[in-house]
C-alpha cells in the first residue's frame, strides 16, 4: 500500500456561504469516516488560517510562509491505498463533500520508518 496526500488550498472553500458550512462539515466528516471504515484513513485535518512559523536549518525561527508563497494548505487527508486511481477516487469523494478541488500527491516511502511503525504495532 502507498500513502497519498489529498489536500486543498487555504481559501478554496471561501466561496461557500456561511450558512452552508455546517452541512459541508457534516459531509466532510462523513467522507472521512467512510475512509476510516474502509481501513484507508491514516491522518487528516483542517489547518487554521494563520501564518506558519518557519524553522531554518540553523534553528532560526521566522514568521512565514515566505513572501513569495502564493498558496498554502488549508486542509488535508492522508490515505493508504493500493493505487493512484484509488487515491483519486477518495479525492473525488472529499472534493464533493468539501465543495472544492483536491490535489493528490504520492508521499515518498521510507522502508526504515515503515518497519519501525510495524514493530510498534501500527500500520505504516
GIFEN-V500748 format. One record per pair of residues at least 4 apart in sequence whose ideal C-beta (glycine too) atoms are under 7 Angstrom apart, sorted by the first residue. I is the first residue (numbers start at 1). GAP is how many residues later the second one is. Records with the same first field share a line. If there is no record, write none. Layout:
I=GAP ; GAP
//
This chain:
1=79 ; 80 ; 81
2=79 ; 104 ; 107
3=39 ; 75 ; 77 ; 104
4=75 ; 77 ; 83 ; 100 ; 101 ; 102 ; 103
5=71 ; 73 ; 100 ; 102
6=70 ; 71 ; 73 ; 81 ; 84 ; 85 ; 88 ; 96 ; 98
7=66 ; 68 ; 69 ; 95 ; 96
8=4 ; 66 ; 67 ; 90 ; 92 ; 93 ; 94 ; 95
9=62 ; 63 ; 64 ; 65
10=39 ; 62 ; 63 ; 64
11=63
12=62 ; 88 ; 89
13=85 ; 86 ; 87
16=4 ; 5 ; 8 ; 83
20=4
21=4
22=4
23=4
24=4 ; 74 ; 75
25=4
26=4
27=4 ; 70
28=4 ; 69 ; 70
29=4
30=4 ; 67
31=4 ; 62 ; 63 ; 66
32=4 ; 9 ; 12 ; 45
33=4
34=4 ; 59
35=5 ; 6 ; 42 ; 44 ; 55
36=5
40=39 ; 40 ; 41 ; 50
41=38
42=36 ; 37 ; 38
43=35
44=32 ; 33 ; 34
45=30
46=28 ; 29
47=26 ; 27 ; 28
51=12 ; 13
52=12 ; 13
53=8 ; 10 ; 11
54=8 ; 10 ; 11
55=4 ; 6
56=4
65=4 ; 7
77=17
79=8 ; 11
81=5 ; 6 ; 9
82=4
84=4 ; 22
85=4
86=4
87=4 ; 17
88=4 ; 16
89=4
90=4
91=4 ; 11 ; 13
92=4
93=4
94=4 ; 8
95=5 ; 6 ; 7
109=5
110=4
111=4
112=4
113=4 ; 11
114=4 ; 10
115=4
116=4
117=5 ; 6 ; 7
118=6
//
